Amino acid sequence: MPLFEGTQQQYYGSQSFIATNGQTAFVLTFPSNQTLLNNLATMPTAIGDFNVTVNGVITTAISYNAVTFTMTLNSGASANDVVLVSII
């Protein structure tokens, strides 16, 4: 059994998305039952557990559903915007 199953981004606590025009919802796919090296859970349980940047600019205009693991931007992203979710 491997020590960690997932991508490099999941291991280091970040996940990136390339947005479609007007996209607001992004489903996080961090493994919910794994931990990082510092014993932090890899799946955020609350909005304060992660930062979101859009094209490198941090945004707080978001909501998060910890049941469906969906992060939602309050306003739609433009096509090809890079949305980065980083666990803090």
Phi and psi restraints in degrees (range 20) as a CNS / XPLOR table:
assign (resid 1 and name C) (resid 2 and name N)
       (resid 2 and name CA) (resid 2 and name C) 1.0 -69.2 20.0 2
assign (resid 2 and name N) (resid 2 and name CA)
       (resid 2 and name C) (resid 3 and name N) 1.0 156.0 20.0 2
assign (resid 2 and name C) (resid 3 and name N)
       (resid 3 and name CA) (resid 3 and name C) 1.0 -68.0 20.0 2
assign (resid 3 and name N) (resid 3 and name CA)
       (resid 3 and name C) (resid 4 and name N) 1.0 -31.6 20.0 2
assign (resid 3 and name C) (resid 4 and name N)
       (resid 4 and name CA) (resid 4 and name C) 1.0 -146.4 20.0 2
assign (resid 4 and name N) (resid 4 and name CA)
       (resid 4 and name C) (resid 5 and name N) 1.0 132.7 20.0 2
assign (resid 4 and name C) (resid 5 and name N)
       (resid 5 and name CA) (resid 5 and name C) 1.0 -112.6 20.0 2
assign (resid 5 and name N) (resid 5 and name CA)
       (resid 5 and name C) (resid 6 and name N) 1.0 122.1 20.0 2
assign (resid 5 and name C) (resid 6 and name N)
       (resid 6 and name CA) (resid 6 and name C) 1.0 151.8 20.0 2
assign (resid 6 and name N) (resid 6 and name CA)
       (resid 6 and name C) (resid 7 and name N) 1.0 -174.2 20.0 2
assign (resid 6 and name C) (resid 7 and name N)
       (resid 7 and name CA) (resid 7 and name C) 1.0 -89.8 20.0 2
assign (resid 7 and name N) (resid 7 and name CA)
       (resid 7 and name C) (resid 8 and name N) 1.0 168.1 20.0 2
assign (resid 7 and name C) (resid 8 and name N)
       (resid 8 and name CA) (resid 8 and name C) 1.0 -59.3 20.0 2
assign (resid 8 and name N) (resid 8 and name CA)
       (resid 8 and name C) (resid 9 and name N) 1.0 -40.8 20.0 2
assign (resid 8 and name C) (resid 9 and name N)
       (resid 9 and name CA) (resid 9 and name C) 1.0 -63.1 20.0 2
assign (resid 9 and name N) (resid 9 and name CA)
       (resid 9 and name C) (resid 10 and name N) 1.0 -39.2 20.0 2
assign (resid 9 and name C) (resid 10 and name N)
       (resid 10 and name CA) (resid 10 and name C) 1.0 -66.7 20.0 2
assign (resid 10 and name N) (resid 10 and name CA)
       (resid 10 and name C) (resid 11 and name N) 1.0 -38.3 20.0 2
assign (resid 10 and name C) (resid 11 and name N)
       (resid 11 and name CA) (resid 11 and name C) 1.0 -62.8 20.0 2
assign (resid 11 and name N) (resid 11 and name CA)
       (resid 11 and name C) (resid 12 and name N) 1.0 -43.2 20.0 2
assign (resid 11 and name C) (resid 12 and name N)
       (resid 12 and name CA) (resid 12 and name C) 1.0 -89.1 20.0 2
assign (resid 12 and name N) (resid 12 and name CA)
       (resid 12 and name C) (resid 13 and name N) 1.0 2.3 20.0 2
assign (resid 12 and name C) (resid 13 and name N)
       (resid 13 and name CA) (resid 13 and name C) 1.0 86.1 20.0 2
assign (resid 13 and name N) (resid 13 and name CA)
       (resid 13 and name C) (resid 14 and name N) 1.0 31.5 20.0 2
assign (resid 13 and name C) (resid 14 and name N)
       (resid 14 and name CA) (resid 14 and name C) 1.0 -142.3 20.0 2
assign (resid 14 and name N) (resid 14 and name CA)
       (resid 14 and name C) (resid 15 and name N) 1.0 156.0 20.0 2
assign (resid 14 and name C) (resid 15 and name N)
       (resid 15 and name CA) (resid 15 and name C) 1.0 -146.6 20.0 2
assign (resid 15 and name N) (resid 15 and name CA)
       (resid 15 and name C) (resid 16 and name N) 1.0 132.7 20.0 2
assign (resid 15 and name C) (resid 16 and name N)
       (resid 16 and name CA) (resid 16 and name C) 1.0 -116.1 20.0 2
assign (resid 16 and name N) (resid 16 and name CA)
       (resid 16 and name C) (resid 17 and name N) 1.0 152.7 20.0 2
assign (resid 16 and name C) (resid 17 and name N)
       (resid 17 and name CA) (resid 17 and name C) 1.0 -133.3 20.0 2
assign (resid 17 and name N) (resid 17 and name CA)
       (resid 17 and name C) (resid 18 and name N) 1.0 148.0 20.0 2
assign (resid 17 and name C) (resid 18 and name N)
       (resid 18 and name CA) (resid 18 and name C) 1.0 -104.5 20.0 2
assign (resid 18 and name N) (resid 18 and name CA)
       (resid 18 and name C) (resid 19 and name N) 1.0 115.7 20.0 2
assign (resid 18 and name C) (resid 19 and name N)
       (resid 19 and name CA) (resid 19 and name C) 1.0 -78.1 20.0 2
assign (resid 19 and name N) (resid 19 and name CA)
       (resid 19 and name C) (resid 20 and name N) 1.0 151.6 20.0 2
assign (resid 19 and name C) (resid 20 and name N)
       (resid 20 and name CA) (resid 20 and name C) 1.0 -93.4 20.0 2
assign (resid 20 and name N) (resid 20 and name CA)
       (resid 20 and name C) (resid 21 and name N) 1.0 166.4 20.0 2
assign (resid 20 and name C) (resid 21 and name N)
       (resid 21 and name CA) (resid 21 and name C) 1.0 -61.8 20.0 2
assign (resid 21 and name N) (resid 21 and name CA)
       (resid 21 and name C) (resid 22 and name N) 1.0 122.5 20.0 2
assign (resid 21 and name C) (resid 22 and name N)
       (resid 22 and name CA) (resid 22 and name C) 1.0 81.4 20.0 2
assign (resid 22 and name N) (resid 22 and name CA)
       (resid 22 and name C) (resid 23 and name N) 1.0 2.5 20.0 2
assign (resid 22 and name C) (resid 23 and name N)
       (resid 23 and name CA) (resid 23 and name C) 1.0 -65.6 20.0 2
assign (resid 23 and name N) (resid 23 and name CA)
       (resid 23 and name C) (resid 24 and name N) 1.0 134.3 20.0 2
assign (resid 23 and name C) (resid 24 and name N)
       (resid 24 and name CA) (resid 24 and name C) 1.0 -119.0 20.0 2
assign (resid 24 and name N) (resid 24 and name CA)
       (resid 24 and name C) (resid 25 and name N) 1.0 -32.0 20.0 2
assign (resid 24 and name C) (resid 25 and name N)
       (resid 25 and name CA) (resid 25 and name C) 1.0 -100.0 20.0 2
assign (resid 25 and name N) (resid 25 and name CA)
       (resid 25 and name C) (resid 26 and name N) 1.0 134.9 20.0 2
assign (resid 25 and name C) (resid 26 and name N)
       (resid 26 and name CA) (resid 26 and name C) 1.0 -135.3 20.0 2
assign (resid 26 and name N) (resid 26 and name CA)
       (resid 26 and name C) (resid 27 and name N) 1.0 122.1 20.0 2
assign (resid 26 and name C) (resid 27 and name N)
       (resid 27 and name CA) (resid 27 and name C) 1.0 -91.6 20.0 2
assign (resid 27 and name N) (resid 27 and name CA)
       (resid 27 and name C) (resid 28 and name N) 1.0 121.5 20.0 2
assign (resid 27 and name C) (resid 28 and name N)
       (resid 28 and name CA) (resid 28 and name C) 1.0 -78.2 20.0 2
assign (resid 28 and name N) (resid 28 and name CA)
       (resid 28 and name C) (resid 29 and name N) 1.0 142.4 20.0 2
assign (resid 28 and name C) (resid 29 and name N)
       (resid 29 and name CA) (resid 29 and name C) 1.0 -124.8 20.0 2
assign (resid 29 and name N) (resid 29 and name CA)
       (resid 29 and name C) (resid 30 and name N) 1.0 27.6 20.0 2
assign (resid 29 and name C) (resid 30 and name N)
       (resid 30 and name CA) (resid 30 and name C) 1.0 -61.3 20.0 2
assign (resid 30 and name N) (resid 30 and name CA)
       (resid 30 and name C) (resid 31 and name N) 1.0 143.7 20.0 2
assign (resid 30 and name C) (resid 31 and name N)
       (resid 31 and name CA) (resid 31 and name C) 1.0 -63.8 20.0 2
assign (resid 31 and name N) (resid 31 and name CA)
       (resid 31 and name C) (resid 32 and name N) 1.0 125.6 20.0 2
assign (resid 31 and name C) (resid 32 and name N)
       (resid 32 and name CA) (resid 32 and name C) 1.0 -77.8 20.0 2
assign (resid 32 and name N) (resid 32 and name CA)
       (resid 32 and name C) (resid 33 and name N) 1.0 -14.4 20.0 2
assign (resid 32 and name C) (resid 33 and name N)
       (resid 33 and name CA) (resid 33 and name C) 1.0 -112.4 20.0 2
assign (resid 33 and name N) (resid 33 and name CA)
       (resid 33 and name C) (resid 34 and name N) 1.0 16.0 20.0 2
assign (resid 33 and name C) (resid 34 and name N)
       (resid 34 and name CA) (resid 34 and name C) 1.0 -111.8 20.0 2
assign (resid 34 and name N) (resid 34 and name CA)
       (resid 34 and name C) (resid 35 and name N) 1.0 165.5 20.0 2
assign (resid 34 and name C) (resid 35 and name N)
       (resid 35 and name CA) (resid 35 and name C) 1.0 -130.1 20.0 2
assign (resid 35 and name N) (resid 35 and name CA)
       (resid 35 and name C) (resid 36 and name N) 1.0 155.1 20.0 2
assign (resid 35 and name C) (resid 36 and name N)
       (resid 36 and name CA) (resid 36 and name C) 1.0 -78.2 20.0 2
assign (resid 36 and name N) (resid 36 and name CA)
       (resid 36 and name C) (resid 37 and name N) 1.0 174.4 20.0 2
assign (resid 36 and name C) (resid 37 and name N)
       (resid 37 and name CA) (resid 37 and name C) 1.0 -57.6 20.0 2
assign (resid 37 and name N) (resid 37 and name CA)
       (resid 37 and name C) (resid 38 and name N) 1.0 -29.4 20.0 2
assign (resid 37 and name C) (resid 38 and name N)
       (resid 38 and name CA) (resid 38 and name C) 1.0 -93.2 20.0 2
assign (resid 38 and name N) (resid 38 and name CA)
       (resid 38 and name C) (resid 39 and name N) 1.0 18.3 20.0 2
assign (resid 38 and name C) (resid 39 and name N)
       (resid 39 and name CA) (resid 39 and name C) 1.0 67.9 20.0 2
assign (resid 39 and name N) (resid 39 and name CA)
       (resid 39 and name C) (resid 40 and name N) 1.0 20.3 20.0 2
assign (resid 39 and name C) (resid 40 and name N)
       (resid 40 and name CA) (resid 40 and name C) 1.0 -85.3 20.0 2
assign (resid 40 and name N) (resid 40 and name CA)
       (resid 40 and name C) (resid 41 and name N) 1.0 137.3 20.0 2
assign (resid 40 and name C) (resid 41 and name N)
       (resid 41 and name CA) (resid 41 and name C) 1.0 -60.9 20.0 2
assign (resid 41 and name N) (resid 41 and name CA)
       (resid 41 and name C) (resid 42 and name N) 1.0 143.5 20.0 2
assign (resid 41 and name C) (resid 42 and name N)
       (resid 42 and name CA) (resid 42 and name C) 1.0 -83.3 20.0 2
assign (resid 42 and name N) (resid 42 and name CA)
       (resid 42 and name C) (resid 43 and name N) 1.0 -18.2 20.0 2
assign (resid 42 and name C) (resid 43 and name N)
       (resid 43 and name CA) (resid 43 and name C) 1.0 -101.3 20.0 2
assign (resid 43 and name N) (resid 43 and name CA)
       (resid 43 and name C) (resid 44 and name N) 1.0 119.5 20.0 2
assign (resid 43 and name C) (resid 44 and name N)
       (resid 44 and name CA) (resid 44 and name C) 1.0 -58.9 20.0 2
assign (resid 44 and name N) (resid 44 and name CA)
       (resid 44 and name C) (resid 45 and name N) 1.0 141.7 20.0 2
assign (resid 44 and name C) (resid 45 and name N)
       (resid 45 and name CA) (resid 45 and name C) 1.0 -107.1 20.0 2
assign (resid 45 and name N) (resid 45 and name CA)
       (resid 45 and name C) (resid 46 and name N) 1.0 -11.7 20.0 2
assign (resid 45 and name C) (resid 46 and name N)
       (resid 46 and name CA) (resid 46 and name C) 1.0 -151.9 20.0 2
assign (resid 46 and name N) (resid 46 and name CA)
       (resid 46 and name C) (resid 47 and name N) 1.0 161.5 20.0 2
assign (resid 46 and name C) (resid 47 and name N)
       (resid 47 and name CA) (resid 47 and name C) 1.0 -61.5 20.0 2
assign (resid 47 and name N) (resid 47 and name CA)
       (resid 47 and name C) (resid 48 and name N) 1.0 -26.6 20.0 2
assign (resid 47 and name C) (resid 48 and name N)
       (resid 48 and name CA) (resid 48 and name C) 1.0 -77.8 20.0 2
assign (resid 48 and name N) (resid 48 and name CA)
       (resid 48 and name C) (resid 49 and name N) 1.0 -1.9 20.0 2
assign (resid 48 and name C) (resid 49 and name N)
       (resid 49 and name CA) (resid 49 and name C) 1.0 -85.8 20.0 2
assign (resid 49 and name N) (resid 49 and name CA)
       (resid 49 and name C) (resid 50 and name N) 1.0 -5.7 20.0 2
assign (resid 49 and name C) (resid 50 and name N)
       (resid 50 and name CA) (resid 50 and name C) 1.0 -151.1 20.0 2
assign (resid 50 and name N) (resid 50 and name CA)
       (resid 50 and name C) (resid 51 and name N) 1.0 159.4 20.0 2
assign (resid 50 and name C) (resid 51 and name N)
       (resid 51 and name CA) (resid 51 and name C) 1.0 -109.1 20.0 2
assign (resid 51 and name N) (resid 51 and name CA)
       (resid 51 and name C) (resid 52 and name N) 1.0 151.9 20.0 2
assign (resid 51 and name C) (resid 52 and name N)
       (resid 52 and name CA) (resid 52 and name C) 1.0 -126.4 20.0 2
assign (resid 52 and name N) (resid 52 and name CA)
       (resid 52 and name C) (resid 53 and name N) 1.0 131.2 20.0 2
assign (resid 52 and name C) (resid 53 and name N)
       (resid 53 and name CA) (resid 53 and name C) 1.0 -121.3 20.0 2
assign (resid 53 and name N) (resid 53 and name CA)
       (resid 53 and name C) (resid 54 and name N) 1.0 146.6 20.0 2
assign (resid 53 and name C) (resid 54 and name N)
       (resid 54 and name CA) (resid 54 and name C) 1.0 -120.2 20.0 2
assign (resid 54 and name N) (resid 54 and name CA)
       (resid 54 and name C) (resid 55 and name N) 1.0 114.3 20.0 2
assign (resid 54 and name C) (resid 55 and name N)
       (resid 55 and name CA) (resid 55 and name C) 1.0 53.9 20.0 2
assign (resid 55 and name N) (resid 55 and name CA)
       (resid 55 and name C) (resid 56 and name N) 1.0 39.1 20.0 2
assign (resid 55 and name C) (resid 56 and name N)
       (resid 56 and name CA) (resid 56 and name C) 1.0 85.0 20.0 2
assign (resid 56 and name N) (resid 56 and name CA)
       (resid 56 and name C) (resid 57 and name N) 1.0 -2.0 20.0 2
assign (resid 56 and name C) (resid 57 and name N)
       (resid 57 and name CA) (resid 57 and name C) 1.0 -105.7 20.0 2
assign (resid 57 and name N) (resid 57 and name CA)
       (resid 57 and name C) (resid 58 and name N) 1.0 121.4 20.0 2
assign (resid 57 and name C) (resid 58 and name N)
       (resid 58 and name CA) (resid 58 and name C) 1.0 -66.1 20.0 2
assign (resid 58 and name N) (resid 58 and name CA)
       (resid 58 and name C) (resid 59 and name N) 1.0 142.1 20.0 2
assign (resid 58 and name C) (resid 59 and name N)
       (resid 59 and name CA) (resid 59 and name C) 1.0 -131.3 20.0 2
assign (resid 59 and name N) (resid 59 and name CA)
       (resid 59 and name C) (resid 60 and name N) 1.0 142.6 20.0 2
assign (resid 59 and name C) (resid 60 and name N)
       (resid 60 and name CA) (resid 60 and name C) 1.0 -112.8 20.0 2
assign (resid 60 and name N) (resid 60 and name CA)
       (resid 60 and name C) (resid 61 and name N) 1.0 2.6 20.0 2
assign (resid 60 and name C) (resid 61 and name N)
       (resid 61 and name CA) (resid 61 and name C) 1.0 -84.3 20.0 2
assign (resid 61 and name N) (resid 61 and name CA)
       (resid 61 and name C) (resid 62 and name N) 1.0 67.1 20.0 2
assign (resid 61 and name C) (resid 62 and name N)
       (resid 62 and name CA) (resid 62 and name C) 1.0 -139.3 20.0 2
assign (resid 62 and name N) (resid 62 and name CA)
       (resid 62 and name C) (resid 63 and name N) 1.0 165.2 20.0 2
assign (resid 62 and name C) (resid 63 and name N)
       (resid 63 and name CA) (resid 63 and name C) 1.0 -134.4 20.0 2
assign (resid 63 and name N) (resid 63 and name CA)
       (resid 63 and name C) (resid 64 and name N) 1.0 164.6 20.0 2
assign (resid 63 and name C) (resid 64 and name N)
       (resid 64 and name CA) (resid 64 and name C) 1.0 -144.4 20.0 2
assign (resid 64 and name N) (resid 64 and name CA)
       (resid 64 and name C) (resid 65 and name N) 1.0 133.9 20.0 2
assign (resid 64 and name C) (resid 65 and name N)
       (resid 65 and name CA) (resid 65 and name C) 1.0 -108.2 20.0 2
assign (resid 65 and name N) (resid 65 and name CA)
       (resid 65 and name C) (resid 66 and name N) 1.0 108.6 20.0 2
assign (resid 65 and name C) (resid 66 and name N)
       (resid 66 and name CA) (resid 66 and name C) 1.0 -75.3 20.0 2
assign (resid 66 and name N) (resid 66 and name CA)
       (resid 66 and name C) (resid 67 and name N) 1.0 -9.3 20.0 2
assign (resid 66 and name C) (resid 67 and name N)
       (resid 67 and name CA) (resid 67 and name C) 1.0 -85.2 20.0 2
assign (resid 67 and name N) (resid 67 and name CA)
       (resid 67 and name C) (resid 68 and name N) 1.0 -43.7 20.0 2
assign (resid 67 and name C) (resid 68 and name N)
       (resid 68 and name CA) (resid 68 and name C) 1.0 -97.9 20.0 2
assign (resid 68 and name N) (resid 68 and name CA)
       (resid 68 and name C) (resid 69 and name N) 1.0 -2.7 20.0 2
assign (resid 68 and name C) (resid 69 and name N)
       (resid 69 and name CA) (resid 69 and name C) 1.0 58.8 20.0 2
assign (resid 69 and name N) (resid 69 and name CA)
       (resid 69 and name C) (resid 70 and name N) 1.0 37.0 20.0 2
assign (resid 69 and name C) (resid 70 and name N)
       (resid 70 and name CA) (resid 70 and name C) 1.0 -107.1 20.0 2
assign (resid 70 and name N) (resid 70 and name CA)
       (resid 70 and name C) (resid 71 and name N) 1.0 122.6 20.0 2
assign (resid 70 and name C) (resid 71 and name N)
       (resid 71 and name CA) (resid 71 and name C) 1.0 -98.0 20.0 2
assign (resid 71 and name N) (resid 71 and name CA)
       (resid 71 and name C) (resid 72 and name N) 1.0 131.2 20.0 2
assign (resid 71 and name C) (resid 72 and name N)
       (resid 72 and name CA) (resid 72 and name C) 1.0 -122.7 20.0 2
assign (resid 72 and name N) (resid 72 and name CA)
       (resid 72 and name C) (resid 73 and name N) 1.0 127.4 20.0 2
assign (resid 72 and name C) (resid 73 and name N)
       (resid 73 and name CA) (resid 73 and name C) 1.0 -78.3 20.0 2
assign (resid 73 and name N) (resid 73 and name CA)
       (resid 73 and name C) (resid 74 and name N) 1.0 141.5 20.0 2
assign (resid 73 and name C) (resid 74 and name N)
       (resid 74 and name CA) (resid 74 and name C) 1.0 -67.9 20.0 2
assign (resid 74 and name N) (resid 74 and name CA)
       (resid 74 and name C) (resid 75 and name N) 1.0 -28.1 20.0 2
assign (resid 74 and name C) (resid 75 and name N)
       (resid 75 and name CA) (resid 75 and name C) 1.0 -128.8 20.0 2
assign (resid 75 and name N) (resid 75 and name CA)
       (resid 75 and name C) (resid 76 and name N) 1.0 147.5 20.0 2
assign (resid 75 and name C) (resid 76 and name N)
       (resid 76 and name CA) (resid 76 and name C) 1.0 -64.6 20.0 2
assign (resid 76 and name N) (resid 76 and name CA)
       (resid 76 and name C) (resid 77 and name N) 1.0 142.2 20.0 2
assign (resid 76 and name C) (resid 77 and name N)
       (resid 77 and name CA) (resid 77 and name C) 1.0 -77.8 20.0 2
assign (resid 77 and name N) (resid 77 and name CA)
       (resid 77 and name C) (resid 78 and name N) 1.0 159.3 20.0 2
assign (resid 77 and name C) (resid 78 and name N)
       (resid 78 and name CA) (resid 78 and name C) 1.0 -86.0 20.0 2
assign (resid 78 and name N) (resid 78 and name CA)
       (resid 78 and name C) (resid 79 and name N) 1.0 161.4 20.0 2
assign (resid 78 and name C) (resid 79 and name N)
       (resid 79 and name CA) (resid 79 and name C) 1.0 -57.9 20.0 2
assign (resid 79 and name N) (resid 79 and name CA)
       (resid 79 and name C) (resid 80 and name N) 1.0 135.0 20.0 2
assign (resid 79 and name C) (resid 80 and name N)
       (resid 80 and name CA) (resid 80 and name C) 1.0 72.2 20.0 2
assign (resid 80 and name N) (resid 80 and name CA)
       (resid 80 and name C) (resid 81 and name N) 1.0 9.7 20.0 2
assign (resid 80 and name C) (resid 81 and name N)
       (resid 81 and name CA) (resid 81 and name C) 1.0 -64.6 20.0 2
assign (resid 81 and name N) (resid 81 and name CA)
       (resid 81 and name C) (resid 82 and name N) 1.0 144.9 20.0 2
assign (resid 81 and name C) (resid 82 and name N)
       (resid 82 and name CA) (resid 82 and name C) 1.0 -98.9 20.0 2
assign (resid 82 and name N) (resid 82 and name CA)
       (resid 82 and name C) (resid 83 and name N) 1.0 116.9 20.0 2
assign (resid 82 and name C) (resid 83 and name N)
       (resid 83 and name CA) (resid 83 and name C) 1.0 -106.5 20.0 2
assign (resid 83 and name N) (resid 83 and name CA)
       (resid 83 and name C) (resid 84 and name N) 1.0 120.5 20.0 2
assign (resid 83 and name C) (resid 84 and name N)
       (resid 84 and name CA) (resid 84 and name C) 1.0 -117.0 20.0 2
assign (resid 84 and name N) (resid 84 and name CA)
       (resid 84 and name C) (resid 85 and name N) 1.0 125.7 20.0 2
assign (resid 84 and name C) (resid 85 and name N)
       (resid 85 and name CA) (resid 85 and name C) 1.0 -108.8 20.0 2
assign (resid 85 and name N) (resid 85 and name CA)
       (resid 85 and name C) (resid 86 and name N) 1.0 122.2 20.0 2
assign (resid 85 and name C) (resid 86 and name N)
       (resid 86 and name CA) (resid 86 and name C) 1.0 -123.7 20.0 2
assign (resid 86 and name N) (resid 86 and name CA)
       (resid 86 and name C) (resid 87 and name N) 1.0 126.3 20.0 2
assign (resid 86 and name C) (resid 87 and name N)
       (resid 87 and name CA) (resid 87 and name C) 1.0 -70.9 20.0 2
assign (resid 87 and name N) (resid 87 and name CA)
       (resid 87 and name C) (resid 88 and name N) 1.0 136.9 20.0 2
